[in-house]
Amino acid sequence: MEEFEVLRENAKKKISLADHMLTMTYPLVRDTKLLLVVLENVFLAMTNAMGSILYYERFYKHIPPFTDNFENKFQLFKEKCAEKYNVNEVYLKLLRELKELIVQHRKSPVEFVRKDRFVICSENYNLKTIGVDQIKVYIAKAKDFIQLTNFIVSKNEGILR
């Protein structure tokens, strides 16, 4: 299996895991901290899908070699692939927003739960909240992006076999 196929499968697994955790596990456990794990899985699913397209493009030598970190991949994807494959700006904004939420969570000195929402407080007391409805929207958009990725990457699948 090529790298882009592995990443495509990983993206499908991560989004499936995030969806299952939100729809099945969270209602049983009711632990709001689980929302962060779901959020991270949605982010991983989207970055794997983005990586799948980048490695697909690299496989066919449409883009140069790139460093395997989020910022470089995101910039390259935005510049070389988004317009080529008509990737909606919504997905790029979602990727950036998820990345920022995860970074804020990791840097956050204070976090707490308030009415089924997880609140992240920055050092200068800027608040970000994460709720179930918001994550459901993220998952729906991520599923659409992964479906688009699957369509793009599987176009030439018969050639590889």
Secondary structure, DSSP 8 states (H G I E B T S, - for coil): --HHHHHHHHHHHHHHHHHHIIIIIHHHH--TTHHHHHHHHHHHHHHHHHHHHHHHHHHTTSS----SSHHHHHHHIIIIITTTTT--HHHHHHHHHHHHHHHHHHH-SEEEEETTEEEEE-TT--EEEEEHHHHHHHHHHHHHHHHHHHHHHTTTHHHH-
